[in-house]
């Protein structure tokens, strides 16, 4: 069993020398995603940006055979903690009753001055 590269046709393309994600066995690990649409448009509205990032990440998880309920952890890097409440609202709307573990930290800067970046760890296969 080796590392399998994951590519989502729904997420924006990788902007550097990395892939969307990797799968080893049932474990899926994504690269960080910023709020960039497939057609290259940056989204700066925090709630819309959060939903886009989570949707792009989930599409990578799904490319590896995973699903929303298989998301175990989300790491979120935000430009300004004043956006924390709105990110939480979008996060809750996106995941519903499923509550992955999460890390959320403020960072000094992000590419293209976007408001957040996030990544996921998920599991594919039958969930018990």
N, C-alpha and C positions, 0 to 999 in steps of 0.2 A: 504494500500500500504506500503510495507516495503522495506528495502534495499536488493537488489539482488546482490550476488557475481558474478563477471565476471571472466571467465578464457578463455584465448586464447590458442588454440593448436598450433598456429603459433609462439607465442612469447616464449622466454626463460622462464623456470619455476621460480617462486618466490624463492629467496635465503634466505628468512627469514620468520618470523611469520606474513605475510601479504598476501593479495590476489592481483591479477592483477588489479582489479578495482571493483567499486561498481556502481550500477544504482539505482536511486530513481526517479520514474516517468520517465520522458524523459531525466533527467540529468545523465550523465556518468562522473565519476571521476576516473582517473587511478592512480595507484601507479607509482613511478618513475621507469624508465627503463634505464639500462646502456647498452652499446653496447656488448651484450652477445648473441651469436647465440643459437639456440635451442639445439645444440649438445655441448654446454659449451665452445665455443671458444670466447675469448675476441678480439674485433676489436679495433685497435689503430689509424689507418689512419682516420683523422678527418672527411673527407667528407663521407667515407664509414661508419664510426661509426654513424654519424648524420643520414644518410639514414636508417641504421638498426634500430636505436632507434625510429625514426618516424614511420617506418613500423611496428615494434612491438607494439607501442602505438596504431596505427590505427587498428591493428588486435584486440586489446582489445576493442576499441570503436565499431568495427564491431560486436564483440561477444555480445555487448549490444544493437545491432540494429541500431547503428549509422553509419555514413559514413564520408568521408573526408570533405565534405561541411558542416557537422554538428559540426566540431571541432571549438570551440569558443576561446580557449586559450591554449597556450603551455608555460610551464615554463621550461627554459633551464638553467642548471647549468654547467658551463665550468671550466676546470682546468686552462686555460690560455687564456686571452683575445686576444692574437696574433692569435688565431684560429677563431676569430669572423667573419672575411670576408668569410672564407671557409664554416663555418657553415651557414652563410646567403645564400651562393650559393646553398648548398645542400637543405636548407629549401625552397628556391624559386623553385628549380627543383621539390621538392616533392609536394608542395602545388599548384604550377601554379598560376592561377589568384585568387584562394581562399587565403585570408589573415587573418588568425586568430590573435587575440591579442597575445602578447608575453611578457614574462619577461625573461631576459637573464643576469645572474650575474656570476662573477668569484668566485669560492670557493677555499678553501685551499687544499682540498683533496677529492678524490672520491674512492669508492671501487675498488680494483685491479689496482689502478693508471690509470683508464680509462680517456679519455679526456672529457667526458660529461655524464650527466644524464638529463632526461627530463620527464615531465608528461603532461597529457592533461585533459581538461575539454571539454566535447562535449554534444550534444543533439541528441537524437534519434527521430524517428517519422518523420512526414511530415514537411519539411522545406518550409516556405513561403517566 
